[in-house]
Amino acid sequence: MNFKEKILSYMKEEAYKPLTFHELLQEFEIESSMKKELLRALNELEDEGSIIFTRSQRYGIPEKMNLIAGTLDGNQKGFAFLRPDNKDISDIFISPVDMNGAMHGDRVIVRPMKTTEEVKSPEGKVIRILERANEYVIGTFQKSKNFGFVVPDDKKIAFDIFIPGDEFNGAKTNEKVNVKITEWPDKRKNPEGKIVEIIGDIEDTRTHIEAVLLDRKVRQVFPEDVIKEAIRVSSEGIHEQEYKHRKDLRDLNIITIDGEDAKDLDDAVYVEKINDDEYMLGVHIADVTHYVKEGRSLDKEALKRATSIYISDRVIPMLPKELSNGVCSLNPGEDKLALSVEMIINKEGKVTDYKIFESILKNRYRMTYTDVSEILENNDEELSEKYKEILPMLKNMEELSLILRRKREIRGAIDFEFPETKIITDETGKAIDVTKYERRVSNKIIEEFMLACNETVAEHYYWLNMPFVYRIHEDPDEEKMHEFSILIHNLGYTLKGSNEVHPRELQQLLLKIKGKKEESLINNMMLRSLRKAIYSPESSEHFGLAAQYYCHFTSPIRRYPDLQIHRIIKGQLNGKLSEDDYHRLSERTAIVAEQSSKMERIADEIERDVDKIKIAEYMSDKIGEKYSGVISGVTSFGVFVELENTVEGLVHISNMVDDFYIFDNEKRELFGQTSRKVYRIGEDVKVKVLNVSIAKAEIDFVFISNFTEVKMNEEKDLIEV
């Protein structure tokens, strides 16, 4: 136990009463020479919000002093909710007058004004700001004669930021800017700032994408020392000793199957049918750790990024291209270093035996999802002839993947079948089409093989009782599952059970809706109702996969947890882990899990926000055009409608002028007070594009009334996307 932990443990004792600095010196019997160490530890604990220093100059635990530390989740109307660090404490409502200059995202100390036991929605007041979250803010500049304002992109920041006339730095009205806050808000005035960067004109789509990346502090450029190291390690080649101590797999017809545009090929596969009852599945993953050594510049930068980010017009990689597209990528016809898992799998899909080892391989065929699917789904003659050497293996792969899929179905794994959005851009990066990205047979083959491999590796190292990074998915929140049950009940479906839901129940629901018009809708609703999977140093069940043990092992080029796992595996395989290494790895895996979960959330947000911008760009010249769609959400302010091509827009209640509509929160529907017309999730509707804002990434629709009575020539105008 370190000094900070010792202090915290002491203060958490029931008998502890807040003490002064000198009283703590006496309690811990600390000599004069150690005063600075105690003061440093107390300051760090105070900065973290773990303890508080009172006006009477005493130190104590916030909760024991009726104070709560946490992070503010703001609202554009000025109020916020405190999300406490202690997850056992309910969220606390903070009114605008009780914010005391705090802003969305700030870490603060709050004094509850009503006890959490007596009040369902407790209220509180910010008494101290521990850490500011918004030193820099992205927004749109509005210029007046002698001053200006920046309107933040983040709607949870309730203030416009005042810009003095001498701090414009050349910015013009309607330019997207980055502003540094120089004075924080109080009850009487907005925050004040100065413009430090002009991002671009708000009419340019690229401006909004750059703003998203800048706002999330995305590291788009690699530091010079990282690039130098990448160039050096990628030019070293494979040393003779690697050929000697690794298993040589270069004679096998190992292949990769990826998208047409993929350049970072980190997984290769091989299947052999041993007999009528058994298959051998080999999953071979690029040995990135051979080039990215722990603690060096490349590794430190990779951990900061923790994941590659894939947006419509570019990839922001975790590793420089010299590695991600070069020496680490399993490019065809080249000798490559790998970490391999060979599994013997029976006809029930059970892994009966396996080996994990270091290898050297040569990718024989760089296959694409499209080509493999055309061969297996449509018996494409030209492609079958071109790849006749591996055609039997491709058919064995399909057989094995169906066996593995059936095994997962039996245990209750949830398999979402909804199509993803695919945004097609031209050579300039402009969005020219939005379509569905279908999961075809080849996608499912690779998916099943990677799942089987990840489970095998996770279980193996769990039973070895080694420090590890697991991928876990906690059981759903009961309240969210209850809301989901209400929503699907309105569509004619039910879930068994009241409090706990087994993944098999959700799987059975997905089977019932397969092929029906509401399939995509319910898939998305279910996904939003589940918790998000995270990384953890502790093993726990993966709810969605209905798996006891799971990890991410198969993508070390683009995910840091996989890279960390490879290091642990190689250390264990080569007998290089000492007792001290075990202790160090226990701390390391906790850091990696937390950082990777955080950066994955940020990457997901960026990818989602950029997709919305590009979809708005695509729809920007479609104003006035008519579409068929389905209601995907109903709120107090309007109705969300999803088109066949996955584009979603809002029919705002202010544009529903044929009646006065009332929102039923429990049923999630709007009904007309006079006409009794009801809008509910899952209904087919006809809409017209009313307005599109690329800047806000918003699409506004309006309902086309009485569509059954529309004249035939208007019916022909409907665009079926």
Disulfide bonds with the S-S distance in Angstrom:
none
